[in-house]
Amino acid sequence: MHSRQSRENEIVELNSWSIDVELGILRDGQGAEIRLEPRLSKLISVLMIHAGTFVSRRDLIDAVWPDAVVTEQSLTRAVSDLRKFLRANLEVHPAIETASKQGYRLSYPSQIRETRQPALGTAIKSVAYGIGALFLFVLVLRGLNY
């Protein structure tokens, strides 16, 4: 996993993902491009820069709202909004983990894909069972005809 930030364009990259912080455009490397509101754009960019490690609540508040006084509830709400937004707009999206007294951490989508693979295996098993049941049904019908 690699993370790269360009200060000139305010573009943050994480593997195939990138966020243009100024424009609020998140690209997933598979052609999907979604626009985020400024606070969510800044929040995900900070999490992408520190992907895989927990970022404290204080550090996130300072990065997302540098010139404002906000409560921790504002951060909690922003993280919740970001999670909902990503789930609603991207098929495979990064997960934002919460750790008590540690903060938040972004997990890259490859970890999510691994957890979704058993669903494909289950679908294949279901098809195999269906074919097996059909085969038995045909055998029973043929047996009745003799």
C-alpha positions in Angstrom: 0.0 0.0 0.0 1.4 3.4 -0.9 0.2 6.9 -0.3 1.3 10.0 -2.1 0.4 13.6 -1.7 1.0 16.5 -4.1 0.7 19.9 -2.4 0.5 21.7 -5.8 -2.7 20.2 -6.9 -3.9 19.0 -3.5 -4.2 15.5 -4.9 -3.8 12.6 -2.5 -3.3 9.1 -3.9 -3.6 5.7 -2.3 -2.8 2.8 -4.6 -5.4 3.2 -7.4 -7.5 5.7 -5.4 -7.1 9.5 -5.7 -8.8 12.5 -4.2 -8.6 16.0 -5.6 -9.1 17.8 -2.3 -9.8 21.2 -3.8 -12.5 19.9 -6.3 -13.7 17.2 -3.9 -13.5 14.5 -6.6 -12.7 10.9 -5.5 -11.6 8.5 -8.2 -11.5 4.8 -7.5 -9.2 3.6 -10.3 -12.0 1.7 -12.0 -13.6 4.7 -13.7 -15.9 5.8 -10.9 -15.7 9.5 -10.0 -17.7 11.0 -7.2 -17.9 14.5 -5.8 -17.7 15.0 -2.0 -18.5 18.0 0.0 -15.4 19.9 1.4 -15.3 18.5 4.9 -15.6 14.9 3.6 -13.0 15.5 0.9 -10.6 16.8 3.5 -11.4 14.0 5.9 -10.8 11.2 3.5 -7.6 12.8 2.2 -6.2 12.8 5.7 -7.2 9.2 6.2 -5.7 8.3 2.9 -2.4 9.9 3.7 -2.2 7.9 6.9 -3.9 4.7 5.5 -3.4 1.7 7.7 -2.6 3.7 10.8 -4.9 5.3 13.3 -5.3 9.0 13.2 -6.3 10.6 16.5 -9.6 12.5 16.8 -7.7 15.7 17.7 -5.4 15.4 14.6 -8.4 14.9 12.3 -10.3 17.8 13.8 -7.2 20.1 13.4 -6.8 18.9 9.7 -10.4 19.1 8.7 -11.4 22.3 10.5 -8.0 24.2 11.0 -9.5 27.6 11.6 -12.6 26.7 13.5 -13.6 25.5 16.9 -15.6 22.3 16.6 -16.6 19.5 19.0 -15.8 15.9 18.7 -19.4 15.3 17.8 -18.7 17.2 14.5 -16.0 14.7 13.7 -18.2 11.7 14.6 -20.9 13.1 12.3 -18.4 13.7 9.5 -17.1 10.1 9.7 -20.6 8.7 9.8 -21.6 10.9 6.7 -18.4 9.8 4.9 -19.1 6.1 5.5 -22.7 6.4 4.3 -21.6 8.4 1.2 -18.9 5.9 0.2 -21.3 2.9 0.7 -24.0 4.6 -1.4 -21.7 5.7 -4.2 -19.0 3.0 -4.7 -19.4 -0.7 -5.1 -16.1 -1.4 -3.4 -15.1 1.3 -1.0 -12.5 1.8 1.8 -13.6 1.0 5.3 -13.2 3.5 8.1 -12.4 1.7 11.3 -12.9 3.2 14.8 -10.7 2.3 17.7 -11.5 3.6 21.2 -9.0 6.2 22.4 -7.0 5.8 19.1 -9.1 7.5 16.5 -9.9 6.3 13.0 -8.1 4.3 10.3 -8.8 3.8 6.6 -8.6 0.2 5.4 -7.9 -0.2 1.7 -10.6 -1.9 -0.5 -8.5 -5.0 -1.3 -9.2 -6.1 2.3 -12.9 -5.7 1.6 -12.7 -7.7 -1.6 -11.2 -10.6 0.3 -14.1 -10.7 2.7 -16.6 -10.6 -0.2 -15.0 -13.6 -2.1 -16.9 -16.2 -0.1 -20.1 -14.8 -1.5 -19.0 -15.9 -5.0 -18.1 -19.4 -3.6 -21.5 -19.6 -2.1 -23.1 -18.7 -5.4 -21.1 -21.3 -7.3 -22.1 -23.9 -4.7 -25.8 -23.0 -5.1 -25.6 -23.4 -8.9 -23.8 -26.8 -8.4 -26.5 -28.0 -6.0 -29.2 -26.8 -8.4 -27.6 -28.7 -11.3 -27.3 -31.8 -9.1 -31.0 -31.6 -8.1 -32.0 -31.2 -11.8 -29.9 -34.2 -12.7 -31.5 -36.3 -9.9 -35.0 -35.2 -11.0 -34.2 -36.3 -14.6 -33.0 -39.7 -13.4 -36.1 -40.1 -11.3 -38.3 -39.2 -14.3 -36.4 -41.6 -16.5 -36.7 -44.4 -13.9 -40.5 -43.9 -13.9 -40.7 -44.3 -17.6 -39.1 -47.8 -17.7 
